[in-house]
Amino acid sequence: MSAEESERSRLPFEPNKKRQKPVKVQKKPINSNTLETSASRKQPFSKEEMAIPQVVSQRMIRRVAFFCGLPTALGITTLIVSYLLATQTQIKLAPIAVLLANMGLFGLGVLGITYGVLSASWDEERPGGLIGLSEFNINWGRMVAVWRESRQKNV
């Protein structure tokens, strides 16, 4: 990825300046002067610069509630329905079928958390699509690029 592409694909709310790596210092005995200087250093970014904008945060929460809440509610409903079928009617369901259905629905709920966050548009001015497939592809690409970049820095 070139410098131009990385500049275009950075997050809309990401700070413009790069963090500087702290200088490695050899271990010295700690005295009160060194404690004061390290405590008085200013962090490179403030909390406001690092925070996700309120609009984007609310968009993520709505999507997580839908994509996680719907499968989880269906999982709870299958437990209730299978119990009612077993106690009120003559229909007997295999316990393994009920278990697998619930595990599948609760697993989809867990995946819905991730999909809800990644399918939301991270651009404040653009609400994004209904299902969010294009936003998911963009945000997934950003996330993978950061993983690769951090892996290269750590090597």
RABEL-V731005 format. One line per field, one symbol per residue. phi: phi as a letter, one per 20 degrees, with the letter a starting at -180 (. if undefined). A space follows every 50 residues. Layout:
BEGIN
phi->???
END
This chain:
BEGIN
phi->.fffffffefffdfffeefeffffcffcfecffffffffefeffcefffe ffggfffffffffffffeffffffffffffffffffedcefdefgfffff ffffffffffffffffffeefeefedfnefenffffffffffffffgfff ffffe
END
